[in-house]
Amino acid sequence: MKIIIWLIIISLFCTGTVQSQKIFTSVDSLLSYSTSKSISIQSGYIRIDQAKKAKLAAILSIPDPTGNTSLSYTHNTKLPVTLFPAETFGGEAGTYKEVKSGIPYVTSFNQDIELKLLNVNGWVNLKLAKLNIESSTSENKITIKELWENIATTYCNIVSLQEELASTIQNISISDSLLKITQNKLNEGLIKQQDVNDANINLITTKENKNQIGYLIKQQYLALKILCDIPEQEDIEIVNKTSLTEFDLNPTIETNNIALANSMLKEKIALTTWKQEKYTKYPTISFYQSNTSQQNNTRGKLFDNDVKWMSSSYFGFKIKLPMPSSSTISETTKAKYDYLLARKNTEQQKIKAELTIQQLYTDYNKAVSQATANKEIFLLKKENYEKYLDLYKEDLVSFERTLDSYNAMVNSNYTLVSSQVSVLAAKTKIDINNRIK
């Protein structure tokens, strides 16, 4: 069977020249490869790094330092003119003299800073930043888990179709033999032309089934590339080496609380956001300080060593109490109800987490039971067909009865393959549940 699958894959996907291909023989090998290729996973790690950088900003937001440093150079091209009594300067009484006042050139250096000493909102913002890091990590785990489950489903679809394709190729040979037998009987005058036509229709239908399965396999490969973000020019092959007939009757299923933990984090974030909105109405206490140095001179120099710098400074404390507005009240109310909804979601996830293990057990046992029964049914229908064929060769049963038996065997085989792959899919889902938590 494995050799046939290899030949099928080569005939379907190799054209002329041999190209380098990635071959995956198990779900695990494909999942490991997808981790390095998936843009969704890579984006998740970027968001985690972004959340870590946001934490640094949140730490700085507690003292929330603000301020600036400035250097200015001013050239007063036209000084203001003031009128003084002329007699002050020895002039005639009752007259005035125009006198220019001010400094032509001023160099000024300023520094000011403000630090918050009491900032409750800043501390809450830091707590929120830490929660966002945990939430981003948790979200990325959920992304990986969901992606792996989808990839595993597509992998199993391809394996199922490959098995069906191998079986269909064998059925083509059987259909061709059946057609030859009916043709010989027609030549001997034992049957009607309609029986030969039915046998020929059966052969044509089986060949077209092979073609359609081939197209379905190609579609699944395209879907797999989309899931894994594999470029079109990169060739991949699935050559499954995992047994489809050996079943683990007692698989180990571990508790997975990844969704519950993520929901609890979202609840904490919602609660912290609500508190943050309330704390925006709290007062803040700040320390502020300012220093200014100024040099005044009559020469156009930026820095004049012959002129003394004049310094001034001040410091103080201030309290800021924001006034409530319709916007802040609306945001606080919204944050409150977001938290209440997050609590309800956590309650729902707790119930779901408790039932997930039983659901996985049930799905797996159901698949194993179905595959076991389908195997017995297939063997019986195969035996029926072989006996009907022998009877048909001896003209003891009609061709219609033989053809019905053949179709029943074929359909039973397809059902068997599908149920066996369902066991693989259920087991893979359990493995992913145990790995990502």
C-alpha positions in Angstrom: 0.0 0.0 0.0 2.8 2.4 0.9 4.6 1.7 -2.4 1.4 2.4 -4.3 0.9 5.7 -2.5 4.5 6.7 -3.4 3.9 5.9 -7.1 0.6 7.9 -7.0 2.3 11.0 -5.5 5.1 10.9 -8.1 2.6 10.5 -10.9 0.4 13.4 -9.7 2.9 16.0 -8.6 6.2 15.4 -10.5 6.5 16.7 -14.1 9.6 16.1 -16.1 12.4 17.3 -13.8 12.9 16.2 -10.2 12.6 19.1 -7.7 13.6 19.3 -4.1 10.7 18.6 -1.9 9.9 18.7 1.8 8.6 15.3 2.8 6.5 14.9 6.0 6.0 11.3 7.3 3.9 12.3 10.3 1.8 15.0 11.7 4.5 16.0 14.2 7.1 16.6 11.5 4.6 18.9 9.7 3.7 20.8 12.9 7.3 21.4 13.8 8.0 22.8 10.3 4.9 25.0 10.3 6.0 26.6 13.6 9.0 28.1 11.7 7.0 29.1 8.7 3.8 30.4 10.1 3.4 34.2 9.8 0.6 34.1 12.4 2.9 32.5 15.0 5.7 35.0 14.1 3.3 37.9 14.5 2.4 36.5 17.9 6.0 36.7 19.1 6.2 40.3 17.8 3.1 41.2 19.8 4.7 39.7 22.9 7.9 41.8 22.3 5.7 44.8 21.8 4.0 44.2 25.2 7.4 43.9 26.9 8.4 47.3 25.5 5.1 48.7 26.6 6.0 47.6 30.2 9.1 49.7 30.1 7.1 52.7 29.1 4.6 52.0 31.9 7.4 52.0 34.5 8.4 55.4 33.3 4.8 56.6 33.4 4.7 56.4 37.2 6.9 59.4 37.8 5.9 60.6 34.4 8.8 63.1 34.0 8.2 66.0 31.8 10.3 69.0 31.0 12.6 70.6 28.4 15.9 72.2 27.9 16.3 75.2 25.6 19.0 77.6 24.4 18.0 80.9 22.8 19.9 83.8 21.3 18.1 87.0 20.6 19.2 90.0 18.7 17.0 93.0 19.4 17.4 94.9 16.2 15.3 97.9 17.3 15.4 98.8 21.0 12.4 100.5 22.5 12.6 104.3 22.9 11.5 106.0 26.1 11.0 109.7 26.6 12.8 111.2 29.7 12.7 114.9 30.9 15.6 116.7 29.1 16.5 118.6 32.3 17.7 115.2 33.7 20.4 115.2 31.1 21.2 119.0 31.5 18.7 120.0 28.8 16.0 122.6 28.7 13.2 122.2 31.2 9.8 121.2 29.8 11.4 119.3 27.0 12.0 115.5 26.6 14.9 113.5 25.3 14.5 110.1 23.5 16.5 107.4 25.1 16.8 103.8 23.8 16.5 101.1 26.5 17.2 97.4 26.6 20.0 95.0 25.7 20.8 94.4 22.0 21.9 90.8 22.5 20.5 88.2 24.9 21.6 84.6 25.3 19.3 82.5 27.5 19.6 78.9 28.7 16.5 77.3 30.4 15.9 74.0 32.1 12.6 72.8 33.7 11.4 69.5 34.9 8.2 68.0 36.6 7.9 64.7 38.4 4.8 63.1 39.8 5.2 62.1 43.4 1.7 60.6 43.8 0.3 58.9 40.7 -2.1 56.0 41.4 -3.1 55.8 37.8 0.5 55.2 36.8 0.9 52.2 39.1 -2.3 50.7 37.8 -1.0 51.2 34.2 2.1 49.2 35.1 0.0 46.4 36.4 -2.0 46.5 33.2 1.2 46.3 31.2 2.4 43.2 33.0 -1.0 41.5 32.4 -0.8 42.4 28.7 2.5 40.5 28.5 0.9 37.4 30.0 -2.2 37.9 27.8 -0.1 38.2 24.6 1.8 35.0 25.6 -1.5 33.2 26.3 -3.0 34.4 23.0 -0.1 33.1 21.1 -0.4 29.7 22.6 -4.1 29.6 21.6 -3.1 30.7 18.1 -0.6 27.9 17.9 -3.0 25.3 19.2 -5.8 26.3 16.8 -3.3 26.5 13.9 -1.9 23.0 14.7 -5.4 21.6 14.9 -6.3 23.0 11.5 -3.0 21.7 10.0 -3.6 18.3 11.5 -7.1 18.1 10.1 -5.7 19.0 6.6 -2.9 16.5 7.0 -5.4 13.8 7.8 -7.6 14.8 4.9 -4.7 14.3 2.6 -3.8 10.9 4.1 -7.4 9.8 3.7 -7.5 10.9 0.1 -4.2 9.2 -0.6 -5.5 5.9 0.8 -8.7 6.3 -1.2 -6.6 7.0 -4.3 -4.6 3.8 -3.8 -7.7 1.8 -3.3 -9.3 3.4 -6.4 -6.3 2.4 -8.6 -6.8 -1.2 -7.4 -10.5 -0.9 -8.2 -9.7 0.2 -11.7 -7.9 -3.1 -12.2 -10.8 -5.0 -10.7 -13.3 -3.0 -12.9 -11.3 -3.7 -16.0 -11.2 -7.5 -15.2 -15.0 -7.4 -14.6 -15.4 -5.7 -18.0 -13.3 -8.4 -19.7 -15.4 -11.1 -18.1 -18.7 -9.5 -19.3 -17.2 -9.0 -22.8 -16.3 -12.7 -23.0 -19.7 -13.7 -21.9 -21.3 -11.5 -24.5 -19.1 -13.1 -27.2 -20.4 -16.4 -26.0 -24.0 -15.2 -26.2 -24.6 -15.6 -22.5 -25.5 -12.0 -21.6 -26.9 -8.9 -23.1 -25.1 -5.9 -24.4 -26.5 -3.9 -21.5 -24.4 -5.8 -19.0 -21.3 -5.0 -21.0 -22.3 -1.3 -21.0 -22.9 -1.3 -17.3 -19.4 -2.9 -16.8 -17.9 -0.2 -19.0 -19.8 2.5 -17.2 -18.4 1.1 -13.9 -14.8 1.3 -15.3 -15.2 4.8 -16.6 -16.7 5.9 -13.3 -13.9 4.4 -11.3 -11.3 6.1 -13.5 -13.0 9.4 -13.1 -13.1 8.8 -9.3 -9.3 8.5 -9.5 -9.1 11.9 -11.3 -11.4 13.6 -8.9 -9.5 12.3 -5.8 -6.3 13.6 -7.4 -7.8 17.1 -7.7 -9.0 16.9 -4.1 -5.5 16.1 -3.0 -4.1 19.1 -4.8 -6.8 21.3 -3.2 -5.8 20.0 0.2 -2.1 20.7 -0.5 -3.0 24.3 -1.4 -5.1 24.6 1.8 -2.1 23.3 3.8 0.3 25.8 2.2 -2.1 28.6 3.1 -2.3 27.4 6.7 1.4 27.1 7.0 2.3 30.2 4.9 4.4 28.1 2.6 5.2 29.8 -0.7 3.8 28.5 -3.9 7.2 27.5 -5.4 8.1 25.4 -2.4 7.1 21.8 -3.0 5.8 19.6 -0.1 4.8 15.9 0.1 3.0 13.9 2.7 4.0 10.3 2.9 2.3 9.1 6.1 4.2 6.4 8.0 1.9 6.5 11.0 -0.1 3.3 11.3 -3.8 3.5 10.5 -4.6 0.1 11.9 -2.9 0.1 15.3 -5.0 1.9 17.9 -4.1 3.1 21.4 -7.1 1.9 23.5 -6.2 3.9 26.6 -4.7 7.3 25.5 -3.5 9.7 28.2 -5.4 13.0 28.1 -4.0 15.8 30.3 -5.9 18.7 31.6 -5.6 21.7 29.4 -6.6 25.1 30.9 -5.0 27.3 28.2 -8.4 28.8 27.2 -9.5 29.2 30.9 -6.2 30.8 31.8 -6.5 33.2 28.9 -10.1 34.1 29.9 -8.9 34.7 33.5 -6.2 37.0 32.3 -8.8 38.9 30.2 -10.9 39.2 33.3 -8.0 40.6 35.3 -7.2 43.1 32.5 -10.9 44.2 32.4 -10.9 44.7 36.2 -7.6 46.6 36.1 -8.9 48.7 33.2 -12.0 49.5 35.2 -9.8 50.6 38.2 -7.6 52.7 35.9 -10.7 54.5 34.6 -11.8 55.2 38.2 -8.3 56.3 39.2 -8.2 58.9 36.5 -10.4 61.0 38.8 -7.9 60.8 41.6 -5.5 63.7 42.3 -1.8 63.7 41.4 0.9 65.5 43.4 3.9 66.7 41.4 7.3 68.4 42.1 8.5 70.9 39.6 11.7 72.9 39.2 13.1 75.5 36.8 16.6 77.0 36.2 17.4 79.9 33.9 20.7 81.5 33.0 20.9 84.7 30.9 23.8 86.7 29.4 23.1 90.2 28.3 25.7 92.1 26.2 26.1 94.8 23.6 28.3 92.7 21.3 26.9 90.1 18.9 28.5 87.0 20.5 26.6 83.9 21.4 28.8 83.3 24.4 30.8 86.3 25.7 33.4 85.4 28.3 33.6 89.1 29.4 29.9 89.2 30.4 28.6 87.6 33.5 25.8 85.0 33.4 22.8 85.9 35.5 20.9 82.9 37.0 17.5 82.5 38.4 15.6 79.4 39.6 12.5 78.2 41.4 10.8 75.0 42.6 7.5 74.0 44.0 4.8 71.4 44.4 1.4 71.2 42.9 -1.7 69.1 43.2 -3.9 68.4 40.2 -7.5 67.3 40.6 -9.2 66.5 37.3 -12.9 67.4 36.9 -15.2 64.6 35.9 -16.7 64.8 32.4 -19.2 62.9 30.3 -16.4 61.2 28.5 -14.7 59.9 31.7 -18.0 58.8 33.2 -18.9 56.9 29.9 -15.5 55.2 29.8 -15.7 54.1 33.4 -19.2 52.7 32.9 -18.1 50.8 29.8 -15.1 49.4 31.6 -17.3 48.2 34.4 -19.6 46.2 32.1 -16.6 44.9 30.1 -15.4 43.4 33.4 -18.8 41.9 34.2 -18.9 40.3 30.7 -15.3 39.0 31.2 -16.3 37.3 34.5 -19.2 35.5 32.7 -16.8 34.3 30.0 -14.5 32.9 32.6 -17.4 31.0 34.2 -18.2 29.6 30.8 -14.6 28.6 30.1 -14.4 26.8 33.5 -17.4 24.6 32.5 -15.9 24.0 29.1 -12.5 23.0 30.5 -14.1 20.4 32.8 -15.9 18.9 29.8 -13.1 19.0 27.3 -11.3 15.9 28.6 -14.5 13.8 28.4 -15.2 15.2 24.9 -11.7 14.1 23.7 -12.1 10.7 25.2 -15.6 10.3 23.7 -14.4 11.4 20.2 -11.5 9.1 20.2 -13.4 6.0 21.5 -16.1 6.7 19.0 -13.6 6.8 16.1 -11.9 3.6 17.3 -15.2 1.8 17.6 -16.3 2.9 14.2 -13.0 1.9 12.5 -13.1 -1.5 14.2 -16.6 -2.2 13.0 -15.9 -0.8 9.5 -13.0 -3.2 9.1 -15.2 -6.2 9.9 -17.8 -4.9 7.5 -15.3 -4.4 4.7 -13.9 -7.9 5.0 -17.4 -9.3 4.9 -18.4 -7.3 1.8 -15.1 -8.1 0.1 -15.8 -11.8 0.7 -19.4 -11.3 -0.6 -18.1 -9.8 -3.8 -15.5 -12.5 -4.4 -18.2 -15.1 -4.0 -20.7 -13.3 -6.2 -17.9 -13.0 -8.8 -17.3 -16.7 -8.7 -21.0 -17.4 -9.1 -21.2 -14.9 -11.9 -18.4 -16.6 -13.8 -20.5 -19.8 -13.5 -23.7 -18.0 -14.6 -25.4 -18.6 -11.3 -26.1 -14.9 -10.4 -26.8 -11.9 -12.6 -24.3 -9.2 -13.5 -26.4 -6.6 -11.7 -26.1 -8.5 -8.5 -22.4 -8.8 -8.9 -22.0 -5.1 -9.7 -24.0 -4.1 -6.7 -21.8 -6.3 -4.5 -18.7 -4.7 -6.1 -20.0 -1.2 -5.4 -20.9 -2.2 -1.8 -17.3 -3.4 -1.3 -15.8 -0.2 -2.8 -17.9 2.1 -0.7 -17.2 0.0 2.4 -13.5 0.4 1.8 -13.8 4.1 1.5 -15.7 4.2 4.7 -13.0 2.1 6.4 -10.2 4.3 5.3 -12.1 7.5 6.4 -12.8 6.0 9.8 -9.2 4.9 10.3 -7.9 8.4 9.5 -10.5 9.7 11.9 -8.8 7.8 14.7 -5.5 9.4 13.6 -7.1 12.8 13.7 -8.7 12.2 17.2 -5.3 11.0 18.5 -3.5 13.9 17.0 -5.9 16.3 18.7 -5.2 14.6 22.0 -1.5 15.0 21.5 -1.8 18.7 20.7 -4.0 19.1 23.8 -1.3 17.5 25.9 1.6 19.5 24.3 0.3 23.1 24.2 -1.0 24.2 27.6 
